[in-house]
Amino acid sequence: MLRGVFHFSFTVADIERSVDFYTELLEFELVARQEQSNEYTERLVGYEGAHLKAALLAVPGSTRGISNHDIELIEYVAPRGERGDPGMCNPGAAHLAFLVDDAEERYERLRDAGVEFVSPPNAITSGVNEGGFTCYLRDPDQITLEMFQPSPARLGQA
């Protein structure tokens, strides 16, 4: 029986830089850190000698279940990896959408802080999210994120 989603994970080049981005700019909460360099981790990730640093982040104030976090950031200390083509049209590409209630204000604040955006917030003009706003942005490792503001109707406010 499927019970839910435990977390979503991104591999990053510099855990400190990424923690700062996700906590200071996007306002996620850092709930834990850990470092892993053991047989279990080697078996899990399939790399002999694997050494990982992890940071666990949560949406502040969100209801917690069996997991205390929503996003896991992983830095591979060993083996070091290389960034492939981050284009969203490439098979295997992924993105994480997070909910906001102030897309335009957040866009301006994040843009002014130097965050890279694909576009400003776009009005959604058709489909189940009609009336909302959405845009893609990139984290320091060029990971695509989506900022999504639901319509008042979708929130039951219309």
C-alpha positions as CSV (number, residue, x, y, z in Angstrom):
1,M,0.0,0.0,0.0
2,L,1.4,3.4,-1.0
3,R,1.2,5.7,2.0
4,G,2.7,9.0,0.8
5,V,5.9,10.8,-0.2
6,F,8.7,10.6,2.2
7,H,10.8,13.5,0.7
8,F,12.3,14.8,-2.5
9,S,16.1,14.9,-2.9
10,F,18.5,17.0,-5.0
11,T,22.2,16.4,-5.4
12,V,24.1,19.7,-5.0
13,A,27.7,20.8,-5.5
14,D,28.1,22.8,-2.2
15,I,25.8,21.9,0.7
16,E,26.4,25.2,2.5
17,R,25.6,27.3,-0.5
18,S,22.4,25.3,-1.1
19,V,21.3,25.4,2.5
20,D,21.7,29.2,2.4
21,F,19.7,29.5,-0.8
22,Y,16.8,27.2,0.3
23,T,16.6,28.7,3.9
24,E,17.4,32.4,3.4
25,L,15.9,33.0,0.0
26,L,13.1,30.4,-0.3
27,E,12.3,30.3,3.4
28,F,12.5,26.5,4.0
29,E,13.5,25.5,7.5
30,L,16.6,23.4,8.2
31,V,15.5,20.6,10.4
32,A,18.6,18.3,10.4
33,R,22.0,17.7,9.0
34,Q,23.9,14.4,8.7
35,E,27.1,13.0,7.2
36,Q,27.2,9.5,5.9
37,S,30.3,7.4,5.1
38,N,29.5,3.7,5.8
39,E,28.7,0.3,4.3
40,Y,24.9,1.0,4.3
41,T,25.4,4.2,2.3
42,E,27.8,2.6,-0.2
43,R,25.2,-0.2,-0.8
44,L,22.3,2.3,-1.0
45,V,23.9,4.7,-3.6
46,G,26.0,2.0,-5.4
47,Y,29.4,3.8,-5.0
48,E,32.2,2.2,-3.1
49,G,33.7,4.7,-0.7
50,A,30.7,6.9,-0.9
51,H,30.8,9.9,1.5
52,L,27.7,12.2,1.6
53,K,26.7,15.3,3.5
54,A,22.9,15.8,3.8
55,A,20.7,18.7,4.9
56,L,17.0,18.1,5.6
57,L,14.6,20.9,4.9
58,A,10.9,21.4,5.7
59,V,8.1,23.9,4.9
60,P,7.8,25.9,8.1
61,G,4.6,25.2,10.0
62,S,3.6,22.3,7.8
63,T,2.1,19.1,9.3
64,R,4.8,16.5,9.8
65,G,4.1,12.8,9.5
66,I,6.6,10.0,9.6
67,S,9.2,12.3,7.9
68,N,10.4,15.4,9.5
69,H,11.4,17.0,6.1
70,D,10.2,17.7,2.6
71,I,13.5,18.2,0.8
72,E,16.8,16.5,1.2
73,L,19.9,18.2,-0.2
74,I,22.9,15.8,-0.8
75,E,26.5,16.7,-1.5
76,Y,28.7,13.8,-2.6
77,V,32.0,14.4,-1.0
78,A,33.1,11.2,-2.7
79,P,32.7,10.4,-5.5
80,R,32.5,13.9,-6.8
81,G,30.0,14.2,-9.7
82,E,29.7,16.5,-12.6
83,R,26.6,18.5,-13.6
84,G,24.9,17.2,-16.8
85,D,22.7,19.3,-19.1
86,P,19.9,20.7,-16.8
87,G,17.5,21.4,-19.6
88,M,13.9,20.6,-18.7
89,C,13.3,18.9,-22.1
90,N,15.9,16.2,-21.3
91,P,14.7,12.8,-20.2
92,G,15.2,12.4,-16.4
93,A,14.9,16.1,-15.8
94,A,12.7,17.0,-12.8
95,H,11.5,20.0,-10.9
96,L,9.9,20.8,-7.5
97,A,6.9,23.1,-7.3
98,F,6.3,24.9,-4.1
99,L,3.2,26.8,-3.1
100,V,3.2,30.6,-2.4
101,D,0.5,33.2,-1.9
102,D,2.5,36.1,-3.3
103,A,4.2,35.1,-6.5
104,E,4.8,38.5,-7.9
105,E,6.3,39.9,-4.6
106,R,8.5,36.8,-4.2
107,Y,9.6,37.0,-7.8
108,E,10.7,40.6,-7.4
109,R,12.5,39.9,-4.1
110,L,14.3,36.8,-5.4
111,R,15.2,38.5,-8.7
112,D,16.6,41.4,-6.8
113,A,18.7,38.9,-4.8
114,G,20.2,37.5,-8.0
115,V,18.1,34.4,-8.4
116,E,17.8,33.3,-12.1
117,F,14.3,33.0,-13.5
118,V,13.1,31.5,-16.7
119,S,10.3,34.1,-16.8
120,P,8.3,36.3,-14.4
121,P,5.1,34.8,-13.0
122,N,2.8,33.8,-15.8
123,A,-1.0,34.0,-15.5
124,I,-2.4,30.5,-16.0
125,T,-5.2,30.9,-18.6
126,S,-6.5,27.4,-18.9
127,G,-6.7,24.0,-17.2
128,V,-7.2,23.0,-13.6
129,N,-5.0,25.8,-12.3
130,E,-6.6,28.6,-14.4
131,G,-6.5,31.9,-12.5
132,G,-3.3,31.1,-10.7
133,F,0.3,32.2,-11.4
134,T,3.5,30.2,-12.0
135,C,7.1,30.6,-13.0
136,Y,10.3,28.5,-13.1
137,L,13.5,29.6,-11.4
138,R,16.9,27.9,-10.9
139,D,18.8,27.2,-7.7
140,P,22.6,27.6,-7.5
141,D,23.1,24.2,-9.2
142,Q,20.7,25.0,-12.0
143,I,18.1,22.8,-10.6
144,T,14.7,23.9,-11.8
145,L,12.1,24.9,-9.2
146,E,8.6,26.1,-9.8
147,M,6.9,28.8,-7.8
148,F,3.1,28.3,-7.9
149,Q,0.4,30.6,-6.6
150,P,-3.0,28.8,-6.8
151,S,-6.1,30.6,-7.9
152,P,-8.6,31.8,-5.3
153,A,-11.0,29.2,-6.7
154,R,-8.5,26.4,-6.3
155,L,-8.1,27.5,-2.6
156,G,-11.8,27.5,-2.1
157,Q,-11.9,31.3,-1.8
158,A,-14.0,32.1,-4.8
